[in-house]
Amino acid sequence: MTALLVLARAAIWIWRFDTVYKQSMNVVKGVGLGLAAGAAVAAVSSRMMKGKKSAKARTREMRRNTARAVHTMGQIIDGVEGMLK
């Protein structure tokens, strides 16, 4: 009987750790997406404020910079996810 209780406690602890791990990964991904969105908005707004180039050239450059920022944030999220595993 005691062995069953010890086994049940161990199973509950393993389940709890697994649940906490999954929730922490969701939090990290959410924070990363928020940072990526902020970086994209900052890149777009800084380019729009400069205004020395034509509208078409600025738009093309903003798209390129935004894509780079999103790609970089994806790499950062993957790195943090790898550290937490």
C-alpha positions as CSV (number, residue, x, y, z in Angstrom):
1,M,0.0,0.0,0.0
2,T,2.8,2.4,0.9
3,A,4.6,1.7,-2.4
4,L,1.5,2.6,-4.3
5,L,1.2,5.9,-2.5
6,V,4.9,6.7,-3.2
7,L,4.4,5.8,-6.8
8,A,1.3,8.0,-7.1
9,R,3.2,10.9,-5.5
10,A,6.0,10.5,-8.0
11,A,3.6,10.4,-10.9
12,I,1.9,13.6,-9.6
13,W,5.3,15.4,-9.3
14,I,6.3,14.4,-12.8
15,W,3.0,15.6,-14.2
16,R,3.4,18.9,-12.3
17,F,6.9,19.5,-13.7
18,D,5.7,18.7,-17.2
19,T,2.8,21.1,-16.9
20,V,5.0,23.9,-15.5
21,Y,7.6,23.3,-18.3
22,K,4.9,23.6,-21.0
23,Q,3.5,26.8,-19.5
24,S,6.9,28.4,-19.2
25,M,7.5,27.7,-22.9
26,N,4.2,29.4,-23.8
27,V,5.2,32.4,-21.7
28,V,8.6,32.6,-23.4
29,K,7.0,32.4,-26.9
30,G,4.5,35.1,-26.0
31,V,7.2,37.4,-24.7
32,G,9.2,36.8,-27.8
33,L,6.3,37.6,-30.1
34,G,5.7,40.8,-28.2
35,L,9.3,41.8,-28.6
36,A,9.2,41.0,-32.3
37,A,6.1,43.1,-32.8
38,G,7.7,46.0,-30.9
39,A,10.9,45.7,-32.9
40,A,8.8,45.7,-36.2
41,V,6.9,48.8,-35.1
42,A,10.1,50.6,-34.1
43,A,11.7,49.8,-37.4
44,V,8.8,51.0,-39.4
45,S,8.3,54.2,-37.4
46,S,12.0,55.1,-37.4
47,R,12.1,54.7,-41.2
48,M,8.9,56.8,-41.7
49,M,10.3,59.6,-39.6
50,K,13.5,60.0,-41.6
51,G,11.7,60.6,-44.9
52,K,14.7,61.4,-47.1
53,K,14.0,58.7,-49.8
54,S,11.1,58.2,-52.0
55,A,8.0,56.5,-50.7
56,K,8.6,53.4,-52.8
57,A,12.2,53.0,-51.7
58,R,11.3,53.5,-48.0
59,T,8.5,50.9,-48.3
60,R,10.9,48.3,-49.8
61,E,13.6,49.0,-47.2
62,M,11.0,48.9,-44.3
63,R,9.8,45.5,-45.5
64,R,13.3,44.2,-45.7
65,N,14.2,45.5,-42.2
66,T,11.0,44.2,-40.7
67,A,11.6,40.8,-42.1
68,R,15.1,40.8,-40.7
69,A,13.8,41.9,-37.3
70,V,11.2,39.1,-37.2
71,H,13.8,36.5,-38.3
72,T,16.2,37.6,-35.6
73,M,13.5,37.4,-32.9
74,G,12.6,33.9,-34.1
75,Q,16.2,32.9,-33.7
76,I,16.3,34.4,-30.2
77,I,13.1,32.6,-29.2
78,D,14.6,29.3,-30.5
79,G,17.7,29.9,-28.5
80,V,15.8,30.6,-25.3
81,E,13.6,27.6,-25.9
82,G,16.7,25.5,-26.4
83,M,18.2,26.8,-23.1
84,L,15.0,25.9,-21.2
85,K,15.0,22.3,-22.5
